[in-house]
Each structure stands twice: as structure tokens, then as C-alpha cells.
Amino acid sequence: MQRYIFFFATKKTGAVSQQYVNRILNEACKKSNLGKHVTSHVLRHSFASQLV
């Protein structure tokens, strides 16, 4: 059995779910008055597009 150690993790579960990341992104967008819907998936694709 492999055991994974996550750099970003919550104390409760030991991992970070996609829903948790999306909630944090949503809160940050509201605080910054960005006015756009940002999800972890959008962020991932933006990063990949920037690499290309």
C-alpha cells in the first residue's frame, strides 16, 4: 500500500478536494471583485495554455 504525503492538505482529511479549492477560489474572486467564475479546472487550463 502506497502512502501519499500532500504538500497542501487539511488537518481533517489529509488531502484537498476539488470542491475545497473551488470554494477558496470563489471566495478570493469575490473579495477581489474579479467578476469572473474561476474554478480549479479553469485555473489548470490557464496554466497549461501559458506553458504552451
N, C-alpha and C positions, 0 to 999 in steps of 0.2 A: 504494500500500500504506500503510495507516494503522499507526502505531506507538503503542501504548498505554504510558503510564507508570503503574505501580501504586504507590500510597502504601504498601501493605503487600505486601511481596514477599520471597521468599527469594533468597539470592545464587545458588543453583544454577539455578533455573528463571526467575527474574524475575517470578514470579506466586505466588499462594497457592491451592492446590487445596482443594476442599471436604473431602477426606479429611484434609488437614493441619489445617484449622480444627477439624474434629470430634475429632481426636486431642488437640489442645491443650485444647479444651473438656472432654473426658473426663478428662484429667489434672487440670484445675482443679477439676472436680466431686469427684474422688476426694480431692484434697488438702483440700477444704473440708468433706468428709463430708456433702455435699448429699443423697446417696441417691437422686437422680433421674437419668434418662437424658436428657441435653441434647445436641442436635445443632445444627448451623448452621441447619437448616430450622426447628426449634422456636424458636430464638432470633429468627429473621427474623419468624415469625408472632407471637411475643410482642410484638415491637417494633411491628409493623403494628397489632395489636389495641390496643396502648396509644395509638397515634396516633388511632384512631377514638374 
